[in-house]
Amino acid sequence: MRRKMLLIFNPTAGRGLFQDYLYEVVDKFTKNGFAVTLHPTQCKRDAYETALARGGDYDCLVCSGGDGTLNEVVDALMAMPRKPLLGYIPAGTTNDFAYSLGLSGDILLAADTICNGVPMPIDIGQFQTEFFSYVAAFGLFTDVSYGTSQSLKNILGHMAYVLEGVKRLPFIKPYHCDIVCDGEEISDDFIFGMVLNSVSVGGFRLPMVQENCLGDGAFEVILLKNINNFGELQAVIGTLMGDKCSDSIIVRTASRIQITCDGPLDWTLDGEYGGSHQQVDIYIHKHALNIIAPKPEESGMEAE
């Protein structure tokens, strides 16, 4: 009997290349025993609505797009009593989660993984009442992803994020936050913070994050204190590149994080706007979903 697959794809993600491979992808799935139903997303949150309404009727739910499309599908899966196996074909601008999972950036190779890969249990983060697959963040540059037009992302790729971010440098604003990480209290002024379940953010590999972090039941918490001069900025950049150590960066590992700020903060969840909050509660659901991953000997995200 053929396995039933619902394939949800975002036709505008990345440079829209997925549509160029659509026939080959569907043909590959069909030859490997899947009965495929297609759904191109029509608007924001359509992936969520479609997955929630129809995903439970399928053996496998595959999505293709950027991290935002994946976020919508994950959000829907977490609300389902019966969760189908998840497959992901990365087709966005940065594809951070795919990098962490070891998925290829080549669309056809990623489709091969869905046909020949292995189920892998992954953790999912909860932010208030919403879910995220790899990052919740506040502060400096966090609105660059959802504040940058899709057309600019398609044309410039990673450089679109850099250009938008540089424009914000003169307007750095610290936020006083009281943070509790698994009982440890941290209080200071921060210009950036993220709760991470990934080895990559914005297309950049973070050396302080351990490999194979997607199912370990814990987040990496990275907090950046206020920067007062160019020397401190250089030290921070060096830390993020892995060759220096800066006192301006705090790194912790925790399964539950509570953050209270002196005013509302804008948050981003997997690159999408997560609302403005003064108090947040973030915790992890260990092994919440099963996703199709490359076999260990085949993993490795191709450089973009």
ZAFIZA-976964 format. One line per 5 residues: for each residue x, y negated, z of N, C-alpha, C, O. Coordinates in steps of 0.05 Angstrom, whole numbers, plus 5000, padded with zeros to 4 digits. Atoms other than C-alpha are relative to their C-alpha. Layout:
X Y Z X Y Z X Y Z X Y Z | ...
This chain:
5017 5024 5000 5000 5000 5000 5018 4975 5000 5037 4973 5015 | 4985 5025 5001 5025 4931 4983 4996 4983 5025 4975 4983 5036 | 5002 5018 4978 5041 4884 5039 4990 4973 4991 4998 4963 4970 | 5012 5026 5007 5001 4819 5038 5018 4977 5009 5025 4975 5033 | 4983 5023 4994 5042 4755 5035 4985 4974 4993 4975 4971 4971
5009 5027 5006 5018 4683 5040 5025 4982 4998 5040 4979 5017 | 4977 5017 5005 5070 4636 5009 4991 4971 4999 4977 4963 4980 | 5007 5029 4998 5061 4563 5030 5025 4985 4992 5046 4989 5005 | 4976 5015 5007 5108 4515 4995 4994 4970 4996 4972 4962 4988 | 5002 5029 5003 5119 4440 4995 5012 4992 4974 5037 4993 4971
4989 5005 5027 5126 4418 4922 5017 4975 4999 5031 4970 4979 | 4984 5025 5001 5159 4351 4941 5026 5002 5017 5042 4983 5017 | 4977 4998 4982 5212 4377 4990 5026 5001 4984 5027 5011 4961 | 4974 5001 5013 5285 4366 4973 4997 4986 4973 4987 4963 4972 | 5002 5012 5026 5289 4352 4899 4978 5014 4984 4978 5012 4959
5022 4987 5013 5227 4393 4883 5009 5024 4984 4995 5033 4965 | 4989 4978 5016 5271 4450 4857 4985 5026 5003 4986 5043 4985 | 5013 4974 4996 5229 4506 4887 4981 5007 4977 4979 5030 4969 | 5019 4994 5022 5177 4498 4832 5014 5011 4975 5002 5026 4961 | 4985 4989 5023 5231 4512 4780 5005 5030 5003 5009 5043 4982
4994 4972 4995 5242 4580 4812 4975 5016 5008 4977 5039 5015 | 5024 4988 4989 5170 4595 4830 4994 5027 4987 4988 5047 5001 | 5006 4974 5013 5158 4649 4777 5020 5022 5008 5011 5044 5015 | 4980 4980 4993 5224 4684 4793 4996 5010 5029 5000 5033 5035 | 5004 4992 4972 5209 4683 4868 4976 5018 5002 4978 5039 5016
5024 4983 4998 5138 4711 4860 5005 5027 4987 4997 5047 4997 | 4994 4975 5014 5163 4763 4810 5018 5018 5018 5013 5042 5019 | 4983 4985 4982 5217 4784 4860 4984 5013 5023 4988 5036 5029 | 5016 4990 4979 5167 4791 4916 4981 5022 4991 4978 5043 5005 | 5018 4980 5010 5119 4830 4873 5014 5026 4995 5004 5048 5001
4984 4976 5005 5173 4879 4851 5008 5014 5026 5014 5038 5025 | 4992 4988 4974 5189 4890 4925 4976 5007 5017 4979 5010 5041 | 5023 4988 4986 5119 4911 4944 4981 4980 5014 4965 4988 5030 | 5017 5020 4988 5085 4845 4963 4978 4992 4981 4982 4990 4957 | 5022 5012 5014 5017 4821 4941 4999 4971 5009 4992 4965 5032
4994 5027 4993 5029 4746 4939 4977 4981 4995 4965 4982 4973 | 5019 5021 5003 4980 4690 4951 5014 4973 5003 5029 4970 5023 | 4985 5026 5000 5006 4619 4935 4982 4978 5011 4958 4977 5006 | 5013 5025 4991 4988 4554 4969 5020 4977 5000 5036 4975 5018 | 4984 5025 4999 5023 4488 4949 4987 4980 5019 4963 4975 5017
5012 5019 4981 5014 4438 5005 4991 4974 4985 5004 4966 4966 | 5012 5023 5012 4971 4378 4988 5005 4974 5015 5003 4952 5003 | 4997 5024 4984 4985 4329 5044 5014 5008 5027 5018 5032 5032 | 4989 4995 4974 5017 4323 5113 4981 5017 5017 4957 5012 5017 | 5014 4981 4983 4995 4378 5161 4984 5021 4985 4970 5037 4997
5014 4979 5015 4966 4420 5104 5012 5027 5005 4998 5047 5006 | 4988 4974 4994 5017 4474 5118 4990 5011 5026 4985 5035 5029 | 5010 4992 4974 4994 4476 5190 4971 5010 4997 4965 5032 5007 | 5028 4993 5002 4920 4478 5173 4996 5026 4984 4980 5043 4992 | 5002 4976 5017 4929 4531 5119 5010 5025 5015 4997 5046 5015
4988 4977 4985 4974 4576 5161 4981 5008 5023 4977 5032 5028 | 5018 4994 4977 4926 4571 5221 4975 5013 4991 4966 5032 5003 | 5025 4990 5010 4864 4585 5180 5002 5028 4986 4984 5044 4988 | 4998 4976 5018 4891 4641 5135 5023 5019 5008 5022 5042 5000 | 4976 4984 4995 4958 4666 5162 4995 5026 5014 5009 5046 5009
5005 4975 4985 4928 4718 5209 4990 5023 4983 4990 5046 4992 | 5009 4979 5018 4901 4757 5149 5022 5013 4984 5017 5031 4968 | 4977 4990 5017 4971 4771 5121 5020 5014 5018 5022 5009 5042 | 4978 4986 4987 5029 4816 5139 5024 4982 5004 5039 4984 5023 | 4976 5017 5000 5080 4763 5123 4992 4972 4991 4977 4968 4971
5006 5028 5007 5075 4687 5122 5027 4987 4993 5044 4984 5011 | 4975 5012 5009 5130 4654 5081 4995 4970 4994 4975 4963 4981 | 5002 5028 5007 5141 4579 5077 5025 4991 4986 5047 5001 4992 | 4977 5012 5014 5186 4539 5031 4997 4970 5001 4976 4959 4994 | 5000 5029 4998 5204 4466 5042 5023 4993 5019 5043 5008 5022
4980 5009 4981 5245 4427 5092 4993 5008 5028 4974 5024 5032 | 5005 4993 4972 5248 4432 5167 4973 4991 5010 4961 5003 5028 | 5027 5009 4992 5183 4392 5173 4979 5020 4992 4960 5024 5007 | 5019 4979 5009 5145 4444 5132 5001 5024 5018 4981 5035 5026 | 4996 4978 4981 5174 4499 5176 4987 4994 5027 4974 5011 5039
5012 5008 4974 5153 4460 5238 4970 5003 5000 4959 5013 5020 | 5029 4997 5001 5081 4458 5215 4991 5029 5001 4972 5036 5015 | 5007 4971 5000 5079 4533 5202 5006 5012 5027 4990 5028 5037 | 4994 4990 4974 5113 4548 5268 4978 4991 5020 4969 5007 5037 | 5021 5011 4983 5062 4503 5303 4974 5017 4998 4961 5023 5018
5024 4984 5005 5006 4544 5271 5003 5028 5011 4985 5039 5024 | 4996 4972 4991 5037 4612 5287 4998 5002 5030 4988 5022 5041 | 5001 4999 4970 5044 4594 5361 4971 4999 5010 4966 5006 5033 | 5029 5001 4992 4968 4583 5363 4985 5026 4993 4962 5028 4999 | 5013 4975 5010 4953 4652 5332 5002 5022 5021 5024 5027 5031
4998 4977 4983 4935 4712 5375 5016 5023 4987 5031 5037 5000 | 4984 4981 5015 4964 4757 5320 5019 4984 4982 5010 4969 4964 | 4981 5015 5014 5028 4729 5292 5013 5016 4978 5027 5036 4984 | 4986 4985 5021 5051 4754 5223 5030 4994 5000 5039 4975 5012 | 4971 5004 5003 5124 4761 5206 5005 4975 4984 4991 4970 4965
4994 5026 5013 5154 4694 5186 5024 5003 4981 5044 5015 4988 | 4978 5002 5018 5197 4683 5125 5004 4971 4992 4985 4955 4992 | 4994 5028 5006 5232 4618 5105 5019 4998 4976 5040 5011 4976 | 4983 5006 5023 5260 4594 5039 5007 4970 5002 4990 4953 4996 | 4994 5029 4996 5297 4528 5054 5002 4986 4974 5016 4994 4955
5000 5016 5024 5285 4475 5002 4999 4970 5006 4989 4954 4990 | 5000 5028 4992 5293 4410 5040 5026 4986 4996 5043 4995 4980 | 4976 5016 5004 5347 4358 5046 5023 5010 5018 5046 5011 5009 | 4979 4991 4982 5385 4384 5107 4998 5029 5009 5019 5042 5011 | 5005 4971 4993 5355 4452 5127 5017 5009 5023 5031 5030 5021
4984 4993 4976 5386 4453 5196 4994 5028 5011 5012 5043 5018 | 5008 4975 4988 5346 4512 5221 5010 5024 4983 5020 5044 4993 | 4990 4979 5018 5364 4554 5159 5030 5004 5004 5039 5027 5003 | 4971 4997 4995 5438 4540 5171 5005 5016 5024 5022 5034 5024 | 4996 4986 4975 5432 4565 5242 4993 5030 4997 5005 5047 5009
5010 4973 5004 5395 4627 5218 5018 5016 4981 5017 5041 4981 | 4982 4987 5019 5448 4642 5165 4987 5004 4973 4997 5020 4957 | 5013 4998 5026 5400 4634 5107 5015 4985 4978 5027 4965 4983 | 4987 5013 5022 5428 4617 5039 4984 4976 4991 4960 4975 4993 | 5013 5023 5011 5414 4549 5009 4991 5005 4971 4977 4988 4959
5009 4992 5027 5403 4585 4942 4972 5012 5003 4968 5031 5018 | 5028 4991 4997 5328 4595 4933 4997 5030 4994 4982 5043 5009 | 5004 4972 5007 5333 4663 4899 5014 5018 5020 5004 5040 5026 | 4987 4984 4980 5383 4689 4950 4984 5000 5026 4982 5021 5040 | 5017 5001 4977 5337 4666 5006 4976 5017 4996 4966 5030 5015
5022 4982 5006 5280 4703 4972 5009 5029 5002 4993 5046 5012 | 4990 4973 4996 5324 4765 4970 5001 5008 5029 4995 5031 5036 | 4999 4995 4971 5333 4759 5045 4972 5008 5010 4970 5026 5027 | 5027 4993 4991 5257 4761 5054 4993 5029 4991 4978 5043 5005 | 5006 4973 5009 5255 4825 5013 5017 5021 5014 5008 5044 5019
4981 4980 4990 5316 4859 5044 5011 4995 5028 5027 5010 5038 | 4989 5008 4974 5329 4824 5110 4988 5016 5023 4974 5036 5019 | 5009 4986 4976 5314 4845 5181 4985 4981 5018 4992 4957 5020 | 5014 5018 4981 5264 4817 5232 5019 4992 5023 5034 5009 5034 | 4983 5010 4979 5298 4774 5284 4983 4983 5019 4969 4965 5010
5016 5016 4981 5265 4748 5348 5013 4973 5006 5038 4972 5011 | 4989 5027 4995 5274 4673 5357 4984 4986 5022 4960 4991 5026 | 5013 5016 4980 5259 4624 5412 4986 4976 4987 4995 4966 4966 | 5014 5023 5009 5210 4567 5402 4997 4980 5023 4990 4989 5046 | 5002 5020 4980 5210 4502 5441 4972 4988 5002 4958 4986 4981
5025 5015 4997 5148 4469 5470 5005 4973 5012 5020 4970 5032 | 4998 5028 4992 5144 4394 5477 4973 4989 5006 4956 4985 4988 | 5028 5006 4992 5083 4373 5516 4982 5022 4990 4985 5045 4998 | 5018 4979 5011 5028 4410 5477 5009 5009 4972 4995 5025 4960 | 4992 4993 5027 5067 4414 5411 5025 5019 5002 5037 5023 5023
4977 4981 5002 5121 4463 5387 5021 4990 4981 5014 4974 4963 | 4979 5006 5019 5187 4456 5352 5019 5024 4998 5022 5039 5016 | 4983 4977 5005 5235 4505 5321 5029 4995 5008 5044 5014 5015 | 4971 5004 4995 5303 4471 5331 5008 4975 5014 5029 4975 5026 | 4990 5024 4986 5305 4400 5358 4977 4981 5008 4959 4977 4993
5016 5023 4991 5268 4347 5400 5020 4979 5008 5039 4984 5023 | 4980 5020 4996 5305 4281 5402 4987 4972 5004 4966 4967 4994 | 5008 5028 4997 5299 4208 5423 5024 4982 4997 5047 4991 4998 | 4979 5020 5000 5338 4144 5414 5011 4995 4972 4998 4998 4952 | 4986 5009 5023 5389 4122 5363 4997 5019 4976 5004 5043 4978
5001 4986 5025 5376 4145 5291 4978 5022 4998 4975 5034 4977 | 5018 4978 5001 5321 4194 5310 4976 4995 4981 4962 5015 4974 | 5022 5005 5019 5270 4159 5265 5009 5000 4971 4993 4995 4953 | 4989 5002 5028 5316 4162 5204 4986 5021 4982 4979 5014 4959 | 5011 4979 5017 5287 4228 5179 4971 4994 4992 4965 4994 4968
5028 5005 5007 5213 4211 5183 4995 4972 4990 4974 4966 4978 | 5003 5027 5009 5225 4137 5168 5013 4995 4973 5011 4973 4962 | 4987 5002 5026 5263 4150 5103 4981 5013 4979 4971 5035 4983 | 5018 4990 5021 5222 4159 5039 5010 5026 4989 5034 5031 4987 | 4992 4975 5012 5221 4228 5007 5016 4996 4975 5034 5011 4969
4986 5005 5025 5243 4198 4941 5030 4993 5005 5047 5002 4990 | 4972 5007 4994 5306 4168 4973 5015 5024 5010 5038 5028 5002 | 4986 4975 4992 5322 4234 5007 5006 5017 4976 5028 5028 4975 | 4996 4983 5023 5314 4270 4941 5023 4990 4983 5039 5006 4972 | 4980 5012 5017 5360 4222 4904 5028 5001 5014 5047 5009 5001
4974 5003 4986 5415 4213 4957 5008 5022 5018 5031 5024 5026 | 4994 4978 4982 5410 4275 5000 5008 4990 5027 4996 4972 5039 | 4991 5008 4973 5450 4269 5065 5007 4970 5002 5003 4958 5023 | 4992 5028 5000 5474 4199 5045 4976 4982 5007 4980 4961 5018 | 5024 5016 4993 5402 4174 5053 4998 4997 5030 4991 4975 5039
5001 5002 4971 5405 4190 5127 5022 4982 5010 5018 4966 5029 | 4978 5017 4992 5473 4157 5134 4994 4970 4996 4998 4954 5013 | 5006 5028 5007 5451 4093 5099 4979 4988 5018 4981 4966 5028 | 5021 5010 4982 5388 4087 5140 5010 4997 5028 5002 4978 5042 | 4990 5001 4973 5425 4101 5204 5019 4977 5005 5018 4964 5026
4981 5022 4997 5480 4050 5192 4986 4973 5004 4995 4956 5019 | 5015 5025 4997 5428 3995 5186 4991 4995 5029 4984 4973 5036 | 5010 5003 4973 5408 4009 5258 5021 4994 5021 5015 4988 5044 | 4978 5003 4981 5477 4002 5290 4999 4974 5016 5005 4974 5039 | 5000 5025 4984 5469 3928 5309 4978 4999 5020 4978 4980 5037
5023 5001 4983 5405 3944 5346 4999 5022 5021 4978 5030 5030 | 4999 4979 4980 5429 3997 5395 4988 4990 5026 4995 4969 5037 | 5013 5006 4975 5385 3997 5457 5001 5023 5019 4992 5045 5012 | 4999 4977 4981 5398 4039 5519 4973 5003 5014 4958 4984 5018 | 5024 4994 4985 5342 4073 5557 5008 5013 5026 5024 5032 5026
4994 4987 4974 5345 4089 5631 4982 5024 5002 4958 5022 5000 | 5015 4974 4998 5325 4162 5640 5008 5015 5025 5031 5016 5032 | 4996 4981 4979 5317 4208 5699 4994 5028 4988 4972 5033 4979 | 5002 4974 5014 5329 4279 5672 5005 5022 5019 5024 5021 5035 | 4997 4976 4985 5321 4346 5705 5004 5024 4981 4986 5030 4966
4994 4977 5016 5355 4406 5671 5002 5024 5018 5022 5028 5031 | 5001 4976 4983 5336 4471 5706 5008 4993 5029 5023 5007 5041 | 4996 5008 4973 5337 4434 5772 5022 4980 5005 5022 4966 5025 | 4978 5019 4997 5400 4392 5761 4990 4972 4992 4978 4969 4970 | 5010 5027 5005 5384 4317 5765 5022 4983 4987 5045 4982 4997
4981 5018 5014 5418 4268 5717 4985 4973 4996 4963 4973 4985 | 5012 5027 5003 5404 4193 5718 5020 4981 4989 5042 4977 5001 | 4981 5018 5012 5436 4143 5672 4986 4985 4977 4962 4989 4972 | 5010 5014 5024 5427 4096 5612 5010 5015 4976 5034 5019 4973 | 4993 4984 5024 5426 4134 5546 4989 4986 4975 4968 4973 4975
5009 5011 5025 5422 4112 5474 4990 5022 4981 4978 5017 4960 | 5008 4977 5017 5408 4182 5447 4999 5025 5017 5015 5028 5036 | 5002 4974 4987 5386 4250 5472 4987 5020 4982 4968 5013 4967 | 5014 4979 5015 5367 4316 5441 5001 5026 5015 5020 5033 5029 | 5003 4973 4989 5343 4384 5463 5000 5018 4976 4983 5016 4959
4993 4988 5025 5370 4432 5413 5000 5031 5001 5008 5043 5021 | 4999 4971 5004 5360 4504 5389 5011 5006 4973 4999 5020 4957 | 4988 4999 5027 5406 4500 5329 5030 4993 5003 5038 4980 5022 | 4972 5008 5000 5480 4495 5312 5005 4976 4982 5028 4967 4980 | 4997 5022 5019 5467 4439 5262 4977 4980 5003 4954 4988 5008
5021 5021 5001 5429 4373 5262 5008 4979 4979 5030 4970 4978 | 4995 5019 5021 5422 4326 5203 5021 5009 4980 5033 4993 4966 | 4980 4990 5019 5466 4372 5162 5028 5002 5012 5047 5009 4997 | 4974 5000 4988 5524 4367 5211 5003 5022 5021 4985 5024 5039 | 4995 4979 4981 5553 4426 5249 5009 4988 5027 5027 4971 5027
4992 5010 4974 5558 4413 5324 5017 5021 5014 5008 5043 5021 | 4981 4980 4989 5620 4448 5354 4994 5008 5028 5003 5029 5037 | 5005 4994 4972 5594 4445 5425 4977 5020 5004 4972 5029 5026 | 5023 4981 4999 5535 4491 5408 5010 5028 4992 5024 5031 4972 | 4992 4973 5006 5546 4566 5410 4986 5012 4976 4962 5006 4972
5013 4984 5021 5533 4611 5350 4979 5019 5013 4980 5025 5037 | 5020 4980 4991 5474 4659 5356 4983 4989 5023 4978 5003 5042 | 5014 5013 4978 5435 4609 5399 4970 5002 4997 4955 4994 5015 | 5029 5002 5005 5366 4620 5368 4983 5018 5017 4959 5014 5019 | 5016 4982 4984 5345 4676 5414 5011 5005 5028 5006 5026 5040
4987 4996 4974 5385 4665 5478 4983 4990 5024 4992 4992 5047 | 5017 5009 4979 5327 4635 5518 5008 4974 5013 4999 4968 5035 | 4991 5025 4988 5361 4568 5529 5004 4979 4978 5009 4986 4955 | 4994 5023 5017 5368 4499 5497 5028 4990 5006 5038 4994 5028 | 4978 5018 4995 5430 4457 5489 4989 4972 5003 4973 4963 4987
5009 5027 4995 5418 4388 5518 5024 4982 4997 5044 4985 5011 | 4978 5018 5006 5462 4333 5490 4991 4971 5004 4972 4962 4991 | 5008 5027 4993 5458 4263 5519 5024 4981 4995 5046 4987 5003 | 4980 5019 5007 5496 4202 5495 4995 4974 5016 4975 4961 5013 | 5003 5024 4984 5508 4145 5545 5005 4975 4982 5013 4977 4959
4997 5025 5015 5510 4072 5524 5030 4996 4992 5048 5002 5008 | 4974 5005 5011 5570 4054 5481 5006 4970 5002 4991 4954 4992 | 4994 5028 4996 5605 3989 5500 5020 4988 4982 5022 4964 4979 | 4979 5011 5017 5662 3983 5451 5006 5021 4978 4997 5044 4979 | 4994 4983 5023 5691 4012 5387 5016 5024 5008 5014 5046 4996
4984 4977 4991 5740 4056 5425 4982 5023 5010 4987 5046 5005 | 5019 4979 4990 5682 4092 5460 4986 5013 4977 4980 5037 4977 | 5013 4989 5023 5648 4100 5393 5018 5020 4986 5008 5042 4977 | 4981 4981 5012 5710 4133 5364 5002 5026 5016 5004 5047 5004 | 4998 4976 4983 5714 4180 5423 4975 5018 4997 4977 5042 4997
5025 4985 5004 5641 4200 5413 5001 5015 4974 4994 5038 4972 | 4998 4987 5026 5652 4214 5340 5020 5023 5000 5015 5044 4989 | 4980 4978 4997 5714 4255 5357 4988 5024 5014 4994 5047 5007 | 5013 4978 4986 5673 4296 5406 4981 5016 4982 4981 5040 4982 | 5019 4987 5017 5619 4310 5356 5014 5015 4977 5003 5034 4967
4985 4986 5021 5672 4331 5305 5017 5023 5012 5028 5039 4997 | 4987 4977 4987 5703 4378 5357 5029 4997 5007 5042 5016 5015 | 4972 5003 4995 5772 4348 5365 5007 4982 5023 5031 4977 5028 | 4994 5017 4977 5765 4302 5426 4979 5005 5021 4960 5021 5017 | 5019 4998 4979 5728 4296 5491 4993 4972 5010 5010 4957 5017
5009 5027 4992 5686 4235 5509 4984 5002 5026 4966 5019 5029 | 5016 5001 4976 5659 4217 5578 4972 4989 4995 4955 4990 5012 | 5027 5012 5006 5600 4184 5542 4980 5022 4993 4956 5016 4990 | 5018 4979 5008 5571 4252 5523 4997 5020 5023 5016 5030 5034 | 5007 4980 4980 5536 4299 5572 4988 5024 4985 4969 5020 4969
5011 4976 5012 5523 4371 5550 4992 5020 5022 5008 5025 5040 | 5010 4980 4981 5481 4421 5589 4985 5022 4984 4977 5018 4961 | 5017 4978 5011 5446 4487 5576 4978 5005 5020 4982 5007 5044 | 5023 4997 4982 5376 4495 5604 4976 5011 4985 4974 5008 4960 | 5025 4989 5011 5309 4529 5592 4976 4982 5004 4956 4985 4991
5021 5020 4995 5267 4472 5620 5012 4973 5006 5031 4970 5022 | 4990 5027 4997 5279 4398 5615 4977 4981 5004 4958 4981 4989 | 5020 5020 4995 5238 4342 5645 5013 4973 4999 5034 4968 5012 | 4988 5026 5004 5252 4270 5625 4980 4978 5006 4957 4978 4995 | 5016 5023 4994 5224 4206 5654 5016 4975 4994 5039 4972 5003
4986 5024 5009 5243 4139 5623 4986 4975 5011 4964 4976 5022 | 5011 5025 4989 5232 4067 5643 4979 4987 4982 4968 4966 4989 | 5021 5010 5018 5185 4057 5584 4996 5022 4979 5011 5041 4978 | 5005 4980 5020 5155 4096 5526 5023 5003 4980 5034 4983 4971 | 4979 4994 5020 5205 4130 5479 4987 5013 4976 4970 5030 4979
5008 4985 5024 5194 4151 5407 5016 5025 4998 5041 5024 5001 | 4987 4974 5003 5210 4224 5396 4997 5010 4972 4978 5003 4958 | 5003 4985 5025 5223 4266 5335 5002 5029 5006 5018 5038 5022 | 5001 4971 4997 5207 4340 5331 5006 5012 4972 4990 5009 4954 | 4992 4988 5026 5244 4378 5275 4998 4980 4977 4991 4987 4955
4999 5021 5021 5251 4312 5237 4974 4986 4995 4973 4969 4977 | 5026 5013 5003 5178 4292 5243 4993 4984 5026 5003 4991 5047 | 5007 5016 4977 5149 4239 5288 4985 5015 5022 4965 5029 5016 | 5012 4985 4979 5132 4268 5356 4985 4983 5021 4978 4993 5042 | 5015 5017 4982 5097 4209 5388 5017 4984 5019 5042 4988 5020
4986 5017 4981 5116 4158 5441 4992 5008 5029 4968 5010 5035 | 5005 4988 4974 5122 4184 5513 5019 4988 5021 5042 4983 5015 | 4983 5009 4978 5147 4158 5580 5010 5024 5016 5032 5023 5028 | 4993 4975 4986 5148 4228 5612 4996 5023 4981 4975 5025 4968 | 5003 4976 5016 5160 4293 5576 5009 5025 5015 5027 5024 5032
4993 4974 4989 5164 4366 5595 5006 5019 4977 4988 5023 4960 | 4991 4983 5023 5203 4412 5548 5009 5027 5011 5025 5028 5030 | 4990 4974 4991 5211 4486 5557 4999 5020 4977 4988 5015 4956 | 4995 4982 5022 5228 4547 5516 4982 5025 5003 4978 5035 5025 | 5014 4974 5001 5187 4608 5495 5019 5020 4988 5024 5020 4963
4980 4981 5010 5238 4664 5489 4987 5021 4982 4967 5033 4989 | 5008 4980 5019 5230 4710 5429 4970 4997 4993 4955 5017 4992 | 5029 5005 5005 5163 4677 5412 4992 5009 4972 4969 5018 4969 | 5007 4993 5027 5166 4693 5337 5021 5019 4989 5044 5020 4999 | 4981 4983 5015 5198 4744 5291 5003 4988 4972 4984 4985 4957
4994 5012 5026 5232 4714 5229 5018 5019 4985 5034 5033 4997 | 4983 4983 5016 5264 4751 5171 5027 4987 4996 5029 4965 4985 | 4973 5011 5001 5339 4740 5176 5018 5018 4983 5012 5041 4978 | 4982 4983 5015 5398 4764 5134 5012 5022 5018 5014 5019 5042 | 4985 4979 4985 5431 4829 5154 5027 4987 5009 5038 4970 4995
4975 5013 4990 5493 4812 5196 5022 4997 4980 5036 4976 4980 | 4978 5002 5019 5541 4827 5141 4995 4982 4976 5013 4976 4960 | 5007 5016 5023 5503 4783 5092 4995 4971 5007 4991 4955 4989 | 5007 5027 4992 5491 4720 5133 5021 4980 4992 5044 4986 4988 | 4982 5022 5008 5521 4653 5115 4986 4979 4983 4979 4986 4960
5013 5021 5015 5490 4587 5093 5020 4988 4981 5042 4980 4989 | 4982 5012 5020 5522 4561 5029 5002 4970 5004 4983 4957 5012 | 4996 5028 4997 5552 4493 5032 4985 4985 4978 4983 4994 4955 | 5015 5016 5019 5510 4439 5000 5018 4979 4987 5009 4963 4970
